[in-house]
Amino acid sequence: MIDRLDRTQGSLLGLAVGDSLGMPVEGLDASEIERRFGLVKEMMAPAEGHFHYGLTAGQYTDDTEETLILAKSMIDAHGFSCDLFSKRLSDWGLSWASGLDRGVGIATRSSVEALIEGRCWKETGSLIPTCGSAMRVAPIGLVYHCNLDLVCRYAELQSLPTHRSAPSRAGAVAVAAGVALLIQGCRPLTAIKKASALAGRVDQEMGDRIRMAVDLQEEDEKVASRILGNSPSAIETVPSAIYYFLKFPPEEAVIHAASGGGDSDSIAAIAGSLAGAFSGSGWISERWLSALEGRKMISAVAAALARLGEAFCR
């Protein structure tokens, strides 16, 4: 239980740290990030004119917000409930009118607005194949890690309220399955190959792209980044995050993912969640944790998820 607790906390904190580290450079290309910052090693506030301007160093984006919404809905329901999760997404959307929108993507925004209007979650998901449901899915893998069939089923279900395209659902399956296997202590390469096969059942191209990320481990980082891409598309974001996770030790993986350009916060968040699921929380620097928004709350949510997972897997 101690080991699983540390891995669960490492996964959620790693996700939030990656999100916060990548937040101020999201949308910039890698060359501009390199010219202005070198590698992104420290929490920073975004510059004036950036679409995250107004957030402070260590604050996270909608990536972590959605992950916590999913996690807390699972805790309150004593398991995954798409009805409750969708209700919580709707409640979250109502807060945007108060200026609390932290970079919500168009697919999520349009879907949540449809939920607010009262439409059923089975009908609201966008066909835009972005990574919103993959970046938030870690709690599914953390809780249901002992049953991969259930992990894959729930990963797809939690995707449907906002992202119903095959690439989005496959990306969610890949991340959730990867987290589930890693928290059990499965070696990273073995876990990712299995996750690739499971994702490929939903979308063959996603499976192929993840295998490409594995095959690119010996390539120069800049070459691999050009091949894999870093747009918000799930077909680029998920394989890129997996590339960084496999290529570097945990702290370096998050730093390089945040510095790689494009959808840097999502790529670093996914890489951080995978790294934490395997390595626990010990790799996460205190300089990051001391600046991280909601650190104690995130740790408490992780502890509750670990208890839920222990109860389920007993």
Secondary structure, 3 states (H helix, E strand, C coil): CHHHHHHHHHHHHHHHHHHHHHHHHCCCCHHHHHHHHCCCCCCCCCCCCCCCCCCCCCCCCHHHHHHHHHHHHHHHHCCCCHHHHHHHHHHHHHHHHHCCCCCCCHHHHHHHHHHHCCCCHHHHCECCCECHHHHCCHHHHHHCCCCHHHHHHHHHHHHCCCECCHHHHHHHHHHHHHHHHHHCCCCHHHHHHHHHHHHHHHCHHHHHHHHHHHHHHHCCHHHHHHHHCCCCEHHHHHHHHHHHHHHCCHHHHHHHHHCCCCCHHHHHHHHHHHHHHHHCCCCCCHHHHCCCCCHHHHHHHHHHHHHHHHHHHC
